[in-house]
């Protein structure tokens, strides 16, 4: 298959490496420096090269902020049978774009960051494929993700964003709040060290990625839940009420079971 990948960022280059041995792959980025270390792949920096390549599948791996804009720029250069795809972490606005584009499409989300995951061992990582997608596109990404040993789930556009708000926005926000009040400690405890490792891992990710996740429209209610629970816990601590603390801890343990 002839596959064009837009964006030579971390995910774009990762997918290029994964796909280039079995498919004819081209990687497009207007910054030629980002294409320097690409292997077995056609490198493109000019839009007219896209038309000449005639891809069968376009994988849009640019930052979410520019995803739809990138589609608008390249779709006039694509053959009508080309399948559009994205790997965006938040799907807001993409369904509307796809439905008016006139192209078949497949939307998915590999739920790991190349800087945070162990790429040679992704067995404990997940990917989501959007249920409204074209069957041929779904089959391609299902095979790709399973070849990487990812656990694959199928959600609608709305279910995806609701799930991401819960599974990513909550830990992201909690970790950011934890890290925002940190100071150097000479003898940190084990739990503290573990939290710090998580915070460092999270903050090694691209700022745009963190922003995309947190700006998900479904994030706000989840953050409000965190604020409400913090208020409850703070009140218990101020009152030094052992009975309420026992009840609170029991509820938390129940949530984890």
N, C-alpha and C positions, 0 to 999 in steps of 0.2 A: 504494500500500500504506500502511496505517496502522501507523506504527512508533513505539514508545515506547522512549526511551533513559533508562536509570537512571544518574544521576550526572553532574553538570555540571563534571567535571574536565577536564583537557586533552584526553583522548581522547573523552570524551562530547561536549564542545562541538565538537570537530573533526568527528566523525561527523555531528552535527546540521547543521553548515554544509554538509557534502558531500551529505547526503540531502534537505535540506529543500526544494529546488527541484523535485524529481521525486516526492516522496512527502509524505503528510500526517504530519508529525513532531511528537511531543510529547517534551519533556525534563523529567524529574522530578528534583528535589533538595529536600531539606528546608530547605536554606539558600537563601532567596530572593535573597540578594545575588549568588549565583553565576549567576543566570539573567538578570542585568541587560542583557547585551549580546547575547542570543540573537536571531537574525534569522529571520523567517518561520516561527516555531515556536510551538506551544502550550506555555506554561510551567505546570508543575504543582508544587505543594508539599504537597498533601494526598492521602492514599492513596485517598480516595473518588473523586477525579478520574480515577484510573486505570480504575476500573470503568466509568465513564461513557464513557471514550474507546474502549474495546473494541479494543485493538491486535491486529494480525495477526502482528506480530513484536515481540518484546521484546529489546533489546540491553542487556545488563547491563554497564555500564562503570564500576562502582564498584571501589574498591580490592580486591585479591584477598582480603584479610583478611575482608572483609564480603560477598563475592560470593554465597556460598550463603545467608547470612543474609538478604540482600536478596531473593533468589529466594523464600525461605520467606514473606517479608512480602507480596509482591505476587501470587504465583501464585493465591491464593484469589480475587483480583479479576479474573483474566483469563478470557476466553472459552476453551473447551476446544480450539478450533482454532488458538490462538496458538502460534507457534513461539518457544521460548526460545533465547537465544543469549548467549554471553559472548565477551570478547576478552582473557581473562586470559593473563598471560605464563607462568604455571605451572598445569597442569591437574589437579594432585593433588586427589582427592576429587570432582571435577566429574562424571566419568563415573558414579560411584555415585549422585550426586544425580540426574542426568538420568534414569537408568534406572528410578528409583523414583518420579519426578515425575508420570508419566502424560502428559506433554506431548512433542510432537516437539521436537527441539533441533538446533542447529548450533553448534559450537564452533570458534573461529578465533583467530588471533593475528597482528595487523598488527605486524610486527617493526621498528617505528620509534617514536621518541618525538617528539611534536610540538615539544618544545623543542630537540631535537638534530638533527632531519631538516629538509631544505629542502622544505617541503610543496608547493611548486609544481613540484618536480622529484624525483619519487619513483622514477624509473626504475631506480635502483640499489638499491632497498629491496625487502624480501621480505615475504610473508605466508604463513601456514600455515593450512590448513583441515583439520579433524580428519575422518578417513575414516569414522568411525562415525556421522557426522552424517546428519540427514534429507536426502534428495536435493534437495528443494525449497529447503531452507536453504542447502545447499552451492552450488546454482546461483545463488542471490541473492548470496552473498558472493564467489563466483568472478567474477561480473559486476562487482560493486562494486570489488573489488581490481584487476581488470584495467582498469577505467575510470580508476583512479588510476595505471596503468602499473606496478603492483607485479608482481614475479615471484612466482607463486603455486605453492605446494607442498602436497601432501596427505600427512599422516602420521597414524598412530594416536595415541591419547592417550599411550601409553607412549613411542612414538617421538618425539613432540613434546617431552616433558620431558627425554628423553635428549639430544636435539639442542640444546635450550636450555641444558642444563648444560654442554655442550661449547662452543657458539658464543657464549653470552653470559656464563655464569658464569666461564669461564676469563679472558677479557679484562677483565671487571669486577674480579675478584679481583686480577689482575696490576696493573691500573691503581691500585686502592686501596692495594695494598702500596707501589707506587712513590710515590704521593702522600703516604703516611703518613710517609715518611722525608725529605720535601722541606724545604729551607730556602732563604731568599732568596740568589740568586746575581747578582753584578753582570754577569758576562759568560758567560751560558749558551750551550752549543753548540747546533747545529741540531737534533740528535737530541733533546736535552733539551727544547728549545722545543716540538717536535712532541709529545713525551710529555705535556708540561704542557697543551697545547691539548686533547689527548684527555681528560686528567684533569679539566680544567675543564668540558668538555662533559658528561662522565659525571656529575660532581657537581652539574650544573645540573638533573639529573633529580630527580624526587620521591623522597624517602627510602623511601617505601613500595614504589615500583617496584624500587629497588635491593635492598631486603630480600626482596621476592618472588622475584626472580631467584636470589639467593644462598641462599635457604632451600629451593630446589628439592631434593627428596630425592636427586637424582642428582648434585648439586653436589659433595658431599664426596669421592667418588673422584677427581674432576677436580682438586680442590685438593690432594689427597694426591699426585697426579702432579706438580703444580707444586713441592711441597715436596721430593719426591724428586729432581727435576732440579736444583733449587737446591742441594741437598746435594751432588750430583755436581759441579756447577760450582764450588761453594765449595772442595771438596777439591782440584780441579784447580788452582785459583788459589793455594791455600795451598802446594801441592807445587811450583808453578811448572813443571809438566810440559807442555812444548810439544807432545809427541807426543799426549798425551791431549786437549789443547786442540784440536789439529787434527782429531782423531777426533770430538770433540764438535761442532765447528763444521760438519764435513762431514755429520753426522747431522741437524743443524738445517737446513742448506741443503736436504738431501734432503726434509725434511718440508714445505718451502715450495714444492717443485717440483710 
